[in-house]
Amino acid sequence: MKNKISLSLLSVIVIILIGGGLRSPITAVSPVLSEIIALLHLDNLQGSLLTSIPLIVFASCSVLVSKVAVKANIHYSIIYSLIFLIMGLYFRVYGNVPMLYIGSFLIGLGICIGNVTTPAYIKNRFPEKIGIMTGVFSAAMNLMAAFASGFSIAIGKWTNLGWKGSLGIWIIWTLLALFAVGAEAFSGKRASVKKPAAQTTKSEFNIFRSKQAWNISVFMGIQSLVYYCLVALLPIMLVDYGMQKEETGLVLLVAQLSMLPVMFLSPVIATKMKDQKWMIFGVGILMFSGISLLALFKTQYVYLAAVLIGIASGWAFSLSILFFSLKSKTMAGTIKVSGKAQSVGYLIAAFGPPVFGMLHDWDTSWKSSFYFLMLMIVIMVFFGRNAAKPRFVEEH
């Protein structure tokens, strides 16, 4: 009994450490990007690749990763994820431009594997507590992402290494995660995390023919699109509206912190529901209201808008992750829908900021850009409502 409790506690630590490392290596880049560009003599396009390369890897590799991971021991898949991530973090701060991009690719690959396999790990390790542990995973991911972006410059000064310290410090976090996963994997108590043979047969289905998987994928993609549009362009828009540049970071921080409580609580509540349609409608109403406040009142109610959008974005993201395990019967099914949803989702999300910015070039008031997001939210609610229905990807 004592050993089981210890192993479960170790599994919780694993989830926290993995979640904390799946966004922070990317969000840490933006605050120090100008320093990297100046020191390595890059242009803005070359600098933007540090963020876009991992997203491209997510979109292009998630399905392939899921096909490999579904046949592998879940612990080994996570260990490979962390090894790639450590290599990428090291190469990125090595000091020359080719290594910068090679490191960004490996970081994207490591995070991609972690994104796909961690929901399946949660489903397998905590089948009766999927909601709670998905909440822990989502909250850890968002909290450390906010920490990474908010303290990136301070970390560089504290380490006396500048941007290399800001980005390289995440190697320590990832090494802790690797140690925790290794300790659990080789503890001699892996019986509960080995894939039963019966699951293989049940999971022989084409994920791209599953309507339910498409509903989950599009829902995840559009909620990501709205999030990345605002993260990328909200500060620029607020400056256009007359806000001081320094204050725009505070608005983003308020939005990020608003996500935390709902990211933890919503999966817990959702698992107690047979149909999560009212949660989907709640996400849509809050997100639509926050965007409307920005479109109609500019900076007048900007912090209220940030809170509404933050709550809605955190709610939508945690539901997306939860649907991977909640709407699949087996661990293999969870891996498949996770791979598809993240591949399709990040591909959809990648089109968001360019379209949002292009509409601003056409209509400098930003209203057309916000109308685009409002339309996307309506479509998101439609697919989210279908994704919330009590049916499995293996059967529909």
N, C-alpha and C positions, 0 to 999 in steps of 0.2 A: 504493500500500500504506500509506504513511504517512498519507495523507488518510483512508483507511478506518479506521485505528486511532484517529485523532483524532475522527472522527465517532462511532465506537463508544463512546469514552470520554465524549464529550459526551452520548450517549444514556444512559449509566449515571448521569451527573450529573443528567440530566433525571428519571430514575426516582426517584433519591434525594430530589430536591427536591420532586417532586410527592407522593411517599409521605409525606414529613415534614410536608406541609401539609394532609393529608386528615383528620386527627383532632385535631391540636393546637389549632385554633381553637375546638373544642368542649370538650376536656378542660381548657383554660385557664380556663374560666368558673367551674367549681365552687368553687375556692379563694377567689375574689373575689366570689362571688355575694352574700354578706351585705353587702358594701360597696356593691355596685350597688343592692341593695334599699333600703338606708338612705339613700343619697345621692339616688336618684331617687324615693323614697317609693312603692315598689312593695309589694304584698303577696306572700306566698309563691307563690301561683298565678301571678301575673304574672312573678315571677322565674324560676319553673320553665320558662316558655315559651322562655327563651333557649336551653335545651338541647333541649326537645321540638320546637320549630319545625323545626330542621334534620332531625331524625329523621322528622318528618311529610313533609317535602319528599322525603327519600330514598324513603319508601314510596310516595308518590303520583306521583313524577315519573320514576323510574328507567326504566320501560317506555317512556314518551314520549321520554325522552332517547335511549334505544337506537334507537328508530325513526328519529330525526333523524340520530344519529351514524353509523348504518350506511350512509348515503348521502353522508356528508361526508368530507373529508380529515381523517385522524386528528390531524394537527398542529393544524389549525384548531379542532377540537373541544376539544383540551386548552387551546389559547390562550383560547377562550371561557370555559372552566372557570376559568382563573386570573384573567381579567378580572372575572368575576362575584364571585370570591372576594375580590379586592382591593377592589372596590366595597363589598361587604358588610362587610369588616373596617373600612373607613373609616366607613361610615354607622353601624356599631354603636357606635363611640366618639365619634360626633359630639356627643352631649351631651343629647339629649332622648329621651323615651320612644318616640314614633312611629319615629324613626330607628333606635332600638335593635331594634325588631321587623322593620323593613324590612331592616336589615343582617343580622339572623339568617336571614331568608328567602333573601337573596342568597347568604349563606355556605352555606346548605343546598343551593341550586341549583348553586353552583360545585363543591362537594364531590361532589354527586350526579353531575355530568358527569364529574368526575375519576374517581370510583369505577367508573363504567360503562366509560369509554374506556381507562383505563390498562392493564388486562389485555390488551386488544386491541393496544395500542401495543407491549407487551412481546412478544406473540406475533409481531407483524410485524417488529419490529426485531431480535429475538433468537430466531428459530424453532428454533435448535439448542440454546439455553441458557435455555429457558423456566423450568425449575426454579430455576436459580441466580438469575435476575433477579427471579422472583416472590419468592424468599427475600429478596433485597436490598430490594425494594419493601415487603414485609411488615415486615421488621426496621426499616426507616427510619420507617415509619408508627408502629409501636409505641414506638420509642425516643423520637421527638419528642413523642408523646402523653404519655409518662411525664415527659419533661422539662417540658412545658407545665404539667402538673398539679402537679409537684413544685416548680417555681421560679416559678410565676405571681405569688405575693405578693412574692417577692424582686425580680422584674423590675419590678414596680410601684414598689417603694422605690428601686431603682437608677435608674430613669428620672425619679423624682420626679413621676410622673404618676398614681400610684395605679392603680385598675382600668383606666383608659384606656391606661396604659403596658403593663400586663399583657396586654391583649387586642390593642392596636394594634401591638405590635412584630412580630406575625406578618405584617403588610403587607410588611416588609422581606424576610422569607423568601419570600413569594409573588412579589414583584418579581424576586428572583433566579431563581426557577423560570421566570417569564415570559421573562426575558432568555435563559435557557438554551434554552428551547423555540423562541423566536424565532430564535436563532442557528442552531439546527439546521434549522429549517423553511426558512430563507432562505439556506442555505449553498450552494444549487445542487446538492445531492446527495440529492434527495428521491425518486429513482426507486424505491428499495426500500420506501418507505412509501406509495406510491400503490396504491390498491386495484385489483387486476387485474380486468378486465371479467368474466373467467370466474367469479370468486367471486360475483358478483351472482346469476348463474343458480343456482349451487349452494346459495345461501343463501335462496332463495325457499321458506321453510317456515314453518309456524305454530308459534312457540315454545311457545304455550300448549297445543299438542297433543302435545308431546314429553314422554314419561314420564321420560326421563333428565333433562330440564331441571327437572321437578318434584322429582325426587329431590335434585338439587343445591340447589334453592331451599329445600326444607324442611330439609335438612341445615344450610345456612347460617343459616337463620332460627332454628333451635333452639340452635345453638351461640352465636349472638348473644344469644338470650333468656337463657341461663345467665349469660353474661358481664355483661350489663346488670343482671340481678337482683343479682349480687354487688357490682358497682361501686356501684350505687345504695343497697343496703341492708345490705351486710356491716358497714360501720362502726357502724351503729345496732345491729345484732345483737350485735356484739362488746361494745359498751358495756353492753347488757342482760346479757351474760354476765360483766360485772365488769371488763372491760379499760379502761384509761385512754384517753380520747378521742384524745390525742396519739399513742398507740401504734397506733391503728387505721390511721392513714395509712402507717405503716411496713409493716403487713401487706399493704396494697394495693400498695405499692412493691415488696415481695418478689415478689408475684404478677406484676406487670408485668415486672420484670427477668427472671423465670423464663421468660417467653415468648420472649425475644430469641434464644437459641441455636437453639431448635427451629423458630422462624419462618424462620430462614435455612436450616437444614439439611434440614428435612422436605420442602420442595418439590424439592430436589436429589435426594434419595433416591427420592421418589415418581415422578419422571419416568423412573426406571430400572426401574420396575415396570409390568407389563402390567395388573395388578389391585392396587389399593391397599387391599384388604380388611383386611390385618393392621394397617395403620396406623389404619384406622377403629376396629378393635377395641381397639388401644392407647389411642386417644383416649378411648374409652368407659370403659375400665378405670381409667385415671388420673383422669378427671373424677369418676366414680362414687365412687372411693376417697376423693378429697379432700372431696367433699360428705358422705360417710359419717363421716369423721373429725370434721367440724364438728358434725354431727347427734348423734353418740354421745359425743364427748369435749369438746365446747364449745371452750374456749381451750387445753386441755391440749397439743394437737398442732397449734396453729393455724398455725405457720409451715411445718410439713410439709404441711399441707392447702393452704396458699397456694402452695407450690412445685408440688404435684401439679396443682392447678387451673390455675395459670399455664401450666405446660407443656402441659396438655391444651387449654387455650383457644387458646394460640398455635399449636399443632399443628392444631387444627380450623379456625381462621381461615385459615391459610396454605393448607391443603388446599382450602378453599372457593374461595379466589381462584384457585388453580391449576386447579381443575376447569373454570373458565370457558374456559380456553384448551386444556387437555389433553383435554377431552371435546367439543371442537368442531373441525370440519375447516377452517374459514375464519375470517378476521378478522371478517367480518360475523356469522358464527355466534357468535363469542366475545362480540361486543357485545350480541347478542340475549339470550344466556343470562345475561350479566352484568346487563343491565337487568332481566330477569325475576327472577333470583335475589335481587337487592338490593331490588327492590320487594316481593316476597313475603316475603323474609327479614326486612326491617325492620318489616313489618307484623306478623309473628309476634312479633318481639322486643319490639315496643311493648306487647304484652299481658303480658309477663313480670313486670316490677316491680309493676304493680297487683295481679295475682293473688297473687304472692309476699307482698305486704304485706297483702292481704285475708285470706289464710290465717293470717297472724300475728295479726290481730285476732280470729280465731276460735279459734286455739290459740296462746297467748302463749309457749309453750315453743320456738317456731320449728320444731318437728319436722315439722309438716304442710307448712310451706313447703319444707323440705328434701326431703320425700317427693315433693312436686310436681316439684322439680328432678330427682330420681332417675328419676321416670317419664319426664320430658322427655328425659333422657339415653338411656334405653332406646329411645325412639322415634327419637331422633337417630341412634343406631347403625344402626337398621333402614334408614332412608333413606340414610344414609351408605354402608352396605354396597352398596346398589343403585347409588348414584352412582359408586362406585369401580369398578364393572364396566367392562370394556373395550368401550364402545360410545359412539357419538357422538349428540349431541342432534339432528343433522340426520336420523338414521336410526332413532331409537327414541323 
